[in-house]
Amino acid sequence: MYSNFRKEEFRERLEIKALSNIKLLVNVKEVDDQLLKMIDQNSINKLYDEKTLVFDSHFKLIYSSIDDAKINWSVEDLKYLKKHKTFFKQQGDYEVYGVFYDTNEKDFYALISATDDYGKRKLLFLRYTLVVSYIFFTCICWVLTSFMVRKAMNPLGLFHQKIKNINENNLDTRIESKSNKDEIDLIANEFNFMMDRIEVSYQRQKEFTAHASHELRTPLSRITSQIENTITDPSTSIKGKNFLTTILSDVNHLTQLISSLLILSKIDNNKENEDNEIHRMDEILFSAIENLKKSFPEFIILFEIEESENLDTALEIKGNKNLLEIALINVLKNACIYSDNNQALVTISTQEEQLVISVLNTGKTLSENEQKNLFEPFMRGQNSKGTLGFGLGLRIVNRILKLHKSHITYSIPDDNINLFQLFFH
């Protein structure tokens, strides 16, 4: 658009210059040096590389400006002028304007050529200005759009983060909703309603498990007592005692499963987390080892302590003594059962102001897929074949440690070496 405007403006300037030259010729009777000077001196708006030619009615050149520029012309151009009065065309870098001037006495033809250097510079400057402005405003729009989109999506990011962190331990998590009632608020409200229903359902399930486990313990205790009395009765035959011993083993197995489920339900309900006194973990560990040997006298527990400056302080842990002892017993029992020599090495150390209890045993290790689900309920690896268990021991350990804001890890430091580490903060 501006390019067309420049051409039109330059054409008008050439037209004015050409007509002014012709009028000088008309007003001066003789063509001589004085006329040439007058024409050149009357060039008020001097054009760049200007060249002017004036012809009479016989197509004879009667005036040529004194510069060195050239105009490529032909008689056909002058004939075209006589018919169409004017023309404007491009010749290389030059723009040529032709005009036919008719007077009562004579006819004149004028050709004027020049380059619009100033107009082209303005056009080039405008082009650069538009390009720079386009880039600048594009960047501004991109920055503003990114900022607005990020601001608009920020609630959705927080929403996603909260959802990602929800698990069975924090089903009471809810998403805050504002009063503007946009799409995100609608989703947040529906999500909160859904979480309410899930929490109620999950709570009922835990309560049922706890009640069922508690109610099952009483009849199982009676069955166990009656079987034991029958076994010790002298009138019972050897065949009957062997049969009852097998049944007693299964009943004890079932009792241990129910006890494990009851412990898990109590942990989930935080019923066992009322005691938050400070306890020394070495004393709890010694008690756990002693209690484990009462039930499994064949187990061998080796014990080491790595001395450090802050060991005494790190050994003091705030929490429930009974639950911590259950966790240590389960880890030690798991290590001895799945070892190839009923033996485990326990090491107490510190790491970055954390208390670390390491339990190491030799035996078959777990695959990568088994490690991913190691602390899930009822998970048992390939190394558990031929060994009694329910896959709840490490699940209980993991839940107890999470309750005390601690954690447990499993690693394989060497071939046929299993390492469990309990980190207490």
N, C-alpha and C positions, 0 to 999 in steps of 0.2 A: 504493500500500500504506500509506504513512504517512498519507495523507489519510483513508483508512478508519479507521485507528487513532485519528486525532484526533477524528473524528466519534463513534466509540464511546466514547472517553474523555469527551468533552463531554456525550454523552447520559447517561452514568453520573453525572456531576456534577449535571446537571439533575434526574435522578431522585432523587438524595439530597436535593437542596434541596426538591423538591416533597414528598417523603414527610416531611421534617422539619417543614414547615409544616402538613401535615395532622395529624401527631401532636400538634402544639401545640394545634390546634383540638380534638382528641379529649380531650386531657388538661385543657383549660380549659373550664369549664362555660358560661361566658357570653362572648359576643363583644362586647367593648367596646374603648375606646382602649387600655386596658392590654394587651389581647391583641395589638393591632396593633403596639405598641411591642415587646412580647416577641418577636413574629415577626421584626420587622426587626432587633432586637438579636441574635437567635439566628442570623443569617446569618453564619456563620463564614467561609465562602468566598464573598465577594461577587463576583458575576458582572458583566460589563460590559453596561450597558443592560438590567439584569434587570427582568422584569415577572412577577408571580405572581398568578394568579386561582384562588380556591378556591370550589367550588360544593357545595351540599348535594344530597340525593337528589332534590329537586324541581327541580334545575337552577337554583337561586337562588344568585346571587353572594353569598357570605358573607364573602369577604375579597379585597381587592385591595391589592397593595403600594403604597407611597406615592410611587413614582417616576412620571415622566411618560410612560414608554414604553407602547405599546399592543399588545394581542394581538387579532388578527382571529379571532373564534371564532363558532360557531353551535351550536344545540341538536343538530344532526346530529353535530357533533364529540363532544359529550358522550355521545350515544347510541352512537357508535362505540366510545368508551372503555368503556362498560358492557359491550359485547359482546366487545371484544378486549383489554380491560384497560389497554393502553398504545398510544401511537403517537409517532412522531418524524418531523417533517417540516420542510421549509425554507419560510420566508416572507420573500422578499426577502433582506436581509442577516441576518435573524434565523433562529435555529433554535428550534423549538417542541417541547416535550416534554409529553405528556399522560399522566396516570396515574389509574386508578380504584382507590379505597381502600375496602374493604368491612369494616365493623365489625359487631359484634353488634347495635348500636342504630341506627346511621346509615351511609349511604353518602356518600362524598365524591369529588369530581372536582377534580383540580388541573391547571392549565395553567401552564407556566412557559416564558418566552421570554427569550433572551439572545443576545449575539453572542460568539463565541469569538475575540476580538481577539488574545489571547496565542497561542493555538494556530495561528491563521492567520499571525501574524508568524513563528512558528517554522517553519511550512510554507513560507512565502516564503523565509525564510533558508535552509532546507534545499534549496529549488529553486535558489537562487543558488549555494549551495555545490556542488550536484551539477553545475550548468552549468560553474562555474569549474574544478571538479575534472576534469570531462570534457575541457575545453579544455586544462588543464594536462597531464593524463596523456596526452592525444592528442599534444600537442607533444613530451612526453618520449619517447613511443613512436616518433614520427616521427624525432626526432633520433637515438635509439638505433638504430632500424632503418636509417636512412641511414648511420650510422657503421658498423654491422655489414655492411651490403651493400657499402659502399665498401671496407671492409677485406677482405671476401671477394672482391670483384671486382678488387682491386688487382693480384694476380698476373696476372689476365687482361688488365688494361691494359698491364702490362709485357710480357706475351706478345705482345700486338697491336703494341706499339711496336717490339719487336725484329723481328717479321715484316715490318713496314712498311719497315724500314731495310735489309732484305736485298736485295742485288743481286748481279750477277755478280762484283763485286770482293770480297765478304765472305761467300762461301758456307760459310766455316768457322764462322759464327755458330751457337751452340747455345743452347737454352733450359734454364736451371737447373731441376731438379725436386727437390722435397723428398721426405722419406721417408714422408709421411702417405698417399701413394697415393690422392689424391682425383681427381676428374674432370679437373682442370686438369693434374695431374701425368701422367695417362695420355695426355692430348693432347700435352703437352710431350715425353714419351718417343717417341710415334709421330712427332711432328714431327722430332725429332732423328734418328730412323732414316731418315726420308724425306730429310732434308738430307744425311745420309751418302751415300745412294745417288746423289742429285743431284750432290754434289760429286765423287764418283768418276767419274760419267758425264761431267760437264763437264771434268774434268781429262784424261780420256782423249780427249775431243774436241779439246781444245787441243793435246795432245801429237801427235795425228794431224795436225792442221793444220800444226804446226811441222815435223814430220818430212816431211810431204808437200811443203810449200813448200821445205824445204831440199833434198830429193831432186830436185825439179823444176828447181831453179836450175842444176844441173850440165849436164843435157842441153840446156837452153835456151841456156846460155853456149856450148856447142859448136855448136849450130845457128846462133847469131848470128855466131860466128867464121867458120864455113864460108860463110855467106851473104856476109859482108863480103869474104872472100877471093875468092869467085867474082865479086863485083861489080867488084873491083879488077883481076881478070884481064883482060888485053888481048884475049884470045881470045873473051871473052863478048860476044855481040851487044848492040846497044842495046836491042832489044826484051826480051832476057833480063835485062839490068840493071834496066830499069824494072819488070819483073815481080818480080825479087828484092828491089828496093827496097821495093815494097809489102809483100812478105812480111816483110822485116826490120822494117818499121814495126809490123806486127802482133805480131811476136815480142817487140820491145822493149816494146810495150804489155802483153803477157802477163807479161813479166819484171817490170815495175813492179807489176803486181797481186800477183804472188807475193811480191815484196819487201815490199809493204805488209802482206800477211797474215802474213809471217814476223815483221815488226816488232811487230804486234799480239800475236802469240802469245808473243813474248819479253817484252813488257810485262806481259801477264797472268801470266806465270810469274815476274815480277820478276827475270829474268836480267840485265836491263840496269840494275838499280838498285843495283849494288854500289858505285858511285862516289858518295860523298856529300860531296865536297869543295866549298869555296866558290868560286863563279865569278861574274864580272861579266857581267850580262846584256847590257850594251852591246857588249862584245867578242864575245859569242856572236851577237848580232844582226848585227854587221858581218860576221862570218864567214859567217852564213847568207845575207846579201845577196850576198856575193862568190861563194859557191858557186852560188846561184840564177842569177846572171848568166852563169856559165860554160855552163849548160845552156840558158838563155833570154836571150841577149844583147839581144833586143828589148824586154825588160821594163825599165821605168823605176821606180826606187824613190826616193822623196823622203824625207828624214829630218829630224826636228825633235826638240829636247830642251827641255822646260820646266824651267828651273832651280828648285830648291827647297833648303831647308836640309838635309833628310835624304835627298837624292837619292843621294849616294855610298853611304850605308848601305843604302838600299833596293835599289840595283843589285846588291848582293852576295846571291846566291841559292845555297842549299845543294842540290846535286842532281847529276844525270848530265849532263855537258856535251853528249855526243853526242845524247842524247834531246831535250834542250832545243833544240838546233840543228835537229833534224828537225822539231820542232813549229813553230818559227819559219819554216823553209823552206816547210812545207805551208801555213801561213797566208798568207805572202807570195805563194806561187805561186797559191793559190786566189783571192786578191784581184786579181792581175794578169790571170789567165785570164778571170775573169768580169767584168772591167771593160770599158768601151767604148773604152779607149785604151791598154790594156796598161800601166797606171800605178797606183801605190798610194802613199799617204802614210803614213809610219810616225812616230808620236809617242811619246816616252818621257816619263812624268810620274809624279807620286806622288799618292796619294789615301788619306788617313787611314792614313799609314805603310805603305801598300801600293805596290808598284811596278806601274804600269799601262803596258802596251805597246798602243797603239791603231793599228789598221791600217784605213785608210779608202780606199774606191775608189768611182768613179761607174759606174753601170750598173743593170741591172734588179734589183729587190729581190725578196725572198721573201714569199710569202703567210703568213698566220698558221698555217695547217695545216703548211706546209713548215717554218716556224720551230720547231714543236713537235718535229719529227723530224730537225732539222738535224744533230745529232751522232750519229745512228744509222748503222750500217754500210750502205753501198750506197744511201744516200739522195742523190738528185739532184733539184734543183728545175727549174722550167720554164725558168729562165734558162740551163740547161746544155745546151740543145738545140744540136747542131752542135759541141759541145766534147768532146774526149776526156777520159775520167776514169772512176773507179770508185765514187766516193762514199765513199772510205775515208780521204781526207786529213784531214778535220775530226774523224773518229772517232779517228784516231791522235793528233791534237792534244789532244783531250779526255781520252784515256786517259793521255797523258804528263803533262798538267797535274794530273790527279787523283792520279797517282803522286807528284807533288811538292807535293800539298796546295794546289793552285792551281786556278783555273777560267777559263773563257772564256765570253764573252757575245756575242750578236749583236743589233744594233739598227738602226733606220732613222731617223737624226736628221733627214733631209730627203728630198724627192722624189729618187728615183734615187741615193740615197747609202746605201752599205752600210758598217757600222762593226763591226769585231771588236775586242774588248778582252780582253787577257790580264791577269789579276790574280794577282800573285805575293805571297804573305804572308811 
